[in-house]
Structures are given as C-alpha cells and as structure tokens.
Amino acid sequence: MPYEAPTHTVERSLRATTGAKVIAGVDEVGRGAWAGPVTVCAAITGLRRPPAGLTDSKLLTHKRRDALLDVLEDWVTAYALGHASPEEIDGLGMTAALRLAAERALEALPVRPEAVILDGKHDYLGPPWRVRTVIKGDQSCVSVAAASVIAKVRRDRMMAELGQQGGGIEDFAFGHNAGYPSPVHRAALEELGPTPYHRLSWSYLDALPRWRHLKKVRRSEESMELENGGQLGFDF
C-alpha cells in the first residue's frame, strides 16, 4: 500500500517558533494490550534524510519492521525506551502510566530534549516538557515514525521472550499476539487465568467467571480522572 513518507516539517516548525534544537519524537505501544507493559520510545533524529520506507509501524509488515529497526538504531542520533509495568498501569490508570513511561524514556536520553513531538491529540506528558501534539504524527513526522518502529519491535521482542519461559506461559502465545487479545490468548485466560504479566484492572476479567475475583480496582481518584481524560485505544 503506498503511503506518503514522513517529513521534518514539524521539527523545523518547532525550531523556528521555539528555538529548540534538540527535539525528540515520542510514540507508544501496548496501550490496548491485556498483558505486558506499555512501552514508550523517545527518538532524536536531527534533520537528516530518513531511511527509505520509514513510516508508522502499524503500516509495516513484521519483516519490514525488523529490518528497519537495524537501520534505525544506527541512524538515529539517540533513542531510549521507557516502560510502565502492568502493576503500575493497574494502580495509576493508563494515562498516568503513559506519562511515567514517557518520562522514563525522555530522562534516559543522553541529552535532554528542548521540545517533544507527541503522537496523537492528547498531551499526556505535560510540564515541564514543551510538547507539540500531532495527530498521526507516526505517519507524518520523521522522529515520531522512528520512535514508533523502535517501540513496536522492541516491545514485541520483549513479549516473545516472556512467552518462552515455560510453566504455562507459552500457552498464551505472547510471541504472536504481544499480549493483545487473540483467540489463543482468550482461551488460555479462560483455562489458566491471568499470569503475573496481565493487567488485572482490565475489563476482560469481567467475562471470566473463574477469575473475576482477581480484578483490581484503582483506588486513586486522581488517576481515575486522568484515565477518563485520556484516550484509550488499540495499537496493533
């Protein structure tokens, strides 16, 4: 399927309007999964010509993403990953967990960004970061597209490793579904119940009578407000 290649238009605009020279593109993966962390990548790319074929990771095949990762890790100026665990997601809610993962990624970069391009319309990061939100930024902005691919491939590989541990974990086929809903994943949940890697505040437990008693309810009113103000979506 043809697609328009991402550009540096937003990065150049931020440089012109804010004076920022170090700009990080930020994207996440794992928001709609039942198991595993939510993972955020922050990537600094400068204004160099991007690798051929770079775009939103969801538009690429598994094979193409893997091949592109090898190129991107050498091409980007810097990148870092941040994760929020299932326990943190359960306790904080998704919006606050996304902020936590994004802060971890940004703070792990070797240089602090002067501005951040965040994929989507909702700024879940906030001060003190200077944020520009861009709808479909993972398709239109070079740095966000790079972060999209890196986050997706790295989290998929992490979930595949979790799925090879044995002890019944392999029945969930994390290497194929990355913790997202799938027929195999649903069947394993019904038979075995959630693993230590599952999010226990998620509504999928409502449909599992044997395991419904394990569902966790978030206690923080602040985190519930943040959750209600966020955008909960799926990002296969």
Helices and strands as residue ranges (DSSP letters): H 9-18, E 23-29, E 38-44, G 57-59, H 62-75, E 78-84, H 86-92, H 94-108, E 115-119, E 131-134, H 137-140, H 142-162, G 169-172, H 174-177, H 183-192, G 203-207, G 212-214, H 221-229
